[in-house]
Amino acid sequence: MTMERILFGDNQFFGINHMSDEHARKLAIQFQNNDAVMDMLDGVLDEGIEVLMCTTHERIAGICAIIRRNPARYRKLKLYPCMPYAHKYANAVSELGMIEAVKQFLPSDTPILSAMKSGLAVARKDVDVLIRALIDAEMKMFEGIHTPVIFLQNVVTDLALGLGFHGALRTFAHHVRDAYDAEPGFITMNLPLLLDALEGVGIDNPIVCANINKIGFRMCGGLEAYEDVVATRSFRAVAMSVFASGAIAPAEAIEYVCAQQKIESIVFGASSLRNVRQTKQLIERFSAPALVS
């Protein structure tokens, strides 16, 4: 499949900004209720951007419910879920401990849950079953909504990468394809290393989302390595953090990313429709005609 050139992200809806705590607090206040989120999404759709790349934050379930209740209005909208939302798992682990936290998120009829309730250790061979069950639990909120790409968040992608547990990445990819007829995507903070790992477990031409920006902001391995990988490796690149959380002027940021001609999609968030419109116009201005047609 060919992904859309422009994707809209959801960081601003949950008060996330990697440069400024003050700006993050303002965002949290601005989007503290779902009506404000839907007003922004309506405007984004009217601008012709038809993909929301979203986490599995608890509030997204409410957004999905609104979308389901208004099928005509949102018939063109596609969601690209990004799982898991790490904070909800971290909070549950802090409150309940690892095993009880996992139990909380699994359906009660999951076979592996019975073993855990019996006090049995989860064997390595059962990890695949656990991964699939957790994916299914995360995807319940998206029932009835078009989700053609499903991403694994960098907190898990890079943990599996660091531990050498590359089989988990393959399990994720296979389950997303088999159970949801969707393309698997991976978010990472170490693009060169991840591509090697995915190739090693037989995942060809993967969809990979990574920080790609002119100053190397949060790009593990360095700017030069990323430019080489984007130019020479076989994968479908999604660029995020293109503005480096505001450190790069918009036109300069977009011109740089669009010059990396093998980047397929650009994801960005914004707290105003004026900024959405400006960014969309810049992407269209600096992109090759074939990419925006």
N, C-alpha and C positions, 0 to 999 in steps of 0.2 A: 504494500500500500504506500501511497504518497501522502505524507502528512501536510497539513496546512502550513503555509509559510509563517503565519502570525498566531501565536497562542497567548492567551491571557492568563496570568498567574494569580494566586489568591493570598500571597503573603500579607498584603495590606489589610485584608479583611480580619486578620488575627493579630494585628499590631506587631508585625515583624519587620524590623529594619536593622541591617547588620552594621550600620555606621553610627546611628543616633538613637539612644534610649528615649530622648525627648520626642523625636518624631514618631517612634514606635508607640508611645503613650497617646499621642494625638490620633494616630491611626486607629488604635483600639477604641477610643471614644467615638470617632467618626463612624465606625462600622460596628457599633455595639449591638445593633439589632438587625434582624434579617431583612427588614424593609430597606435599609440603607444598602445592604449588599445587593438586593434584587434591583434597586434603582440603578446601581452601577452596571450590573449585568445587562439590564435592558438597554442602557446606553451603548455598551460595548457591542451588543448584537446589532444595534442600529447602525453602528460604524462598520459593520461587515465582518467582525471578528467572531467566529462561530465555535471556538474551542475554549473551554475553561479547564486549565490544568490545575487540579485541586488536590489538597491533602485529604486524608480521611479524618480530619478534625470533627469532633462531635457536632459542631454547628452545620457542617456540610449535610448531615442527614436532614435537617430542616430545610435547607436550600433544595435538596433533591425532592422533598415532599411538595414544595411549591411548584417545581418544574413539572412533576407528575400531574398536578392538578390543573395545569395550563398547557396541555399538549400542543394546541395550535400555535400559541405564542412562541413556544420553545422547540418547535419541530426541527429546526436547523441546528440547535445547540448540541454539541458533543462535549462530554466530560472525559478528561484523561485523569483518572484517579492515581494518586501517588501514595503508596502505603509502605510501612505503617506510619501513623502520626506518632512520632517517637515520644512526645511529652506525655500522652495518655498512658503509654506503657510504663514509662519511667515513674510516673506518679503512682501507678498501681503497684509496681515492684516495691517502691519505697513504703507504701502503706501495708501491703499484703505479703510481700516476699515473692520470689520468682515463681514458684509452683502455683501458688494461689492466684497470682496475677494472670498467668497463662490460662488457668481454669476459668477465670472471669470472662475472658474474651472468646472462649470456645463454646459452641452449641453443646447442650447437655447430652445429646445423643452421639457425640463424636467418640468412636471406639477408643482412641488413645486417651481420652479423658477418663475412661473407666480404669485404665491401667494406672493413671496418675492418682486417682482417688484411692486406689488400693495400695498406694505407697510404693509402687514399682518404679524403678528408674526408667527413664526414657532411653532406650537403646539407640545407637546411632542409626540403625536401619529404620527406626520409627520416626526419625527427624523429617523425612520426606512427607510422611502422613501429617505430622504437626504443621509443617509449612503450608500444605494444601488446606488444612482446616483453618489456619489463621487467615489465609487469603480469602477463603469463603466467608469468614466472619466479617472481614473488612468490606467485602463487596456487597453485603446485604443492603446497605443504605442506597446503593445505586440500582436496585432492581427496577427494571422497566425503562432505564435511561441508556442511551447509546454511549458505550464506552469502548471505542475501537482500539485504544492504546491504554495499557495499565502499567504504571511505573513502580519499580522498587526504589524506595527512598535511599538516599546516600548513606544514612546512618546504618542501614542493614547491608547494603551493597558493599560499602567499604569495610564493614566489620567482617563479612564473609571473605572479602579480598585479603584483609590483613591476617586472618586466621588460616588462610589457605583452604577454606571450605567452599571451593568453587562449585561443588555439586549442588549446593543450595541455589545458586544462580540458575543452573540448568533446571532444577525442580520448579522454580518460580516460572521460568519461561514456558516449560511444557504445560504446566497447569493453567496458566493464563490462556494459552492457545486452545487447550482441550476443553476446558470448562466454560470459557467465556467468549470463544471465537474472537479473541483480541490479540493484538500484537504486544509482546512484552517489551517494556522499556526499562532502562536502568539509569539512575541518577548517581553521579559519582563526583568526588573531589580529586580523583586521580585517574584521569582519562587514559593515559598511556598504559598504566598497569592493568586497568580493567579490560581494555581491549585484548590484551594478551590472555587474560584469564578466560574471557568469553570464547575466544578462538580455541583455547585449550579444551573446553568442554563442548565444542561443536556448535556453538551459537554463531551462525554466519550473518553478516551484514546487520548487526543489531542496532536498535534505536538506543542512543545514549545521550543523555542530557548532562551537560557539564558547564561550569563557569568558563566562559570564553569572553575575554575583554582585553582592551588595549594595554592595560597596566599589569596584567598577571594577577589580579586580585583573586585570592583563594583558588589558585590554580597550582595544585601540587605537581611538581615536576618542572614548572617554569614555562614561561611564554613561548620560548623557542621550541620546546618539545611539543607543546600543544599545536602550534602552527604546522609543524612537520607531520604530526599525526592526522590532523584535519586534511591536509593536502594529499597524504599518501595512503592512508588506511581505508579499508572498506567498512564503512558504518554510516548510519543515518544520524547526523549530528543535530542536536537541539542545543542552542546556545542560551544560557541563563546568566544572570548577573552581568549583563552586557554594559550596564552603566556603572558597575562597581559600587553599588549603593550610593550613587550620586557623585562619585569622585571624578567622573568623566562627563564632559559636556555632551548633551544628547546627540547632536549632529556628528561630532567626532566619534562617539561611541558606536553609533549605528553604521557610519561609513566604514569603520574598521571591521566590524563583524561581517558586514555584507561583502567586504573584499575577500573574505575567506569563502570562496565560491562553492565549496562542497557542503557548507552548512545548510541543512534543509529547512530548519525552523528556528524561530526566535521567540522565546517566552519572556514576557515582562509583566510587571504589575504596575498599577497606577492608582492614585487616590482621587483623580479628577478626570472627567471626560476630555477636558482640554489637553491633558497630557497623553491620554489614549490616542486622541486624534493626531497630535503632533508626532508621536512615535510611529504610528501606522504610516503617516505620510513620509517620514524619513526612511522607513524600511522600503516602502514602494519606490522612493526616489533613488536609493542607492543599490537596489537589487537588480539583478539581470532580469530582463523581460520574461523569460521562461519561468522564473521562480514566482512571479506574482500574477501570472495570467490565470 
